[in-house]
């Protein structure tokens, strides 16, 4: 079970950085954001990464169960 958890964590980090870094660069290009919309965009980036990790974890759990049958 630790194997799928490790893969899900790696997927989270990759997806988070892949979405977060370009978002932060775009937001900071004009100086620090002063509104909540910019903060919301950053939080959505983390949410997307979490969704990708959740899908990865579910997929790996299904594959593990199919292998064990």
N, C-alpha and C positions, 0 to 999 in steps of 0.2 A: 504494500500500500504506500510505502514511502516513495517509491519510484514515481507513481502518478502525481503525488503531491509535489515532488521536486520539479517535475516537468511543468506542472501548473504554475508554480512559483516563477520559474524561468520565463514562461509565456507572459505572466503578469508584468515582470520587469521589462521584457522586450517591448510589449505593447504599450506600457506606460511611457517609457522613454521615447518610443517612436511617435507617440501622439503629443506628449508633454513638451518635449524640447522645441519642436517647431512652433507650438502654440505660445510658449513663453517668449521665444525670440520675436514672434510677430507682435505680442503684447508689449514687450519692453522696447521695441523699436521707437516708439513715441514717448518714452518715459514710463515711469511707474503708473499703473492704472489707478484711477481714483474712483471708479464705480464698481458696483457689485457684479455687473455683467462680465467684466474681465475675469473676476474671481470665479464666477459661475462657469465660464468656458474652461478654466483650468480644472475645476472639479469634475466637469463632464469628461475631461481627458482621463482622469483617474477612474471614473466609472466605466469608460470604454475598455480600459485595460483590465479592470475587474471582470467585465463580461467576457472578454477574450480568455482570461484565465479560467473562468467558470466553465466555458465551453470546452476548453482543453482538458480540464479535470474530468468532466462528464464523459467526454470521448474516451479518455484513457481508462476510466472505471469500466465502461461498457466493453472495451477491448479486453481488459483483464478478465472480466467475467466470462466472455465468450471463449477465451483461451482455456479457462479452467473447466469448461463443460465438456 
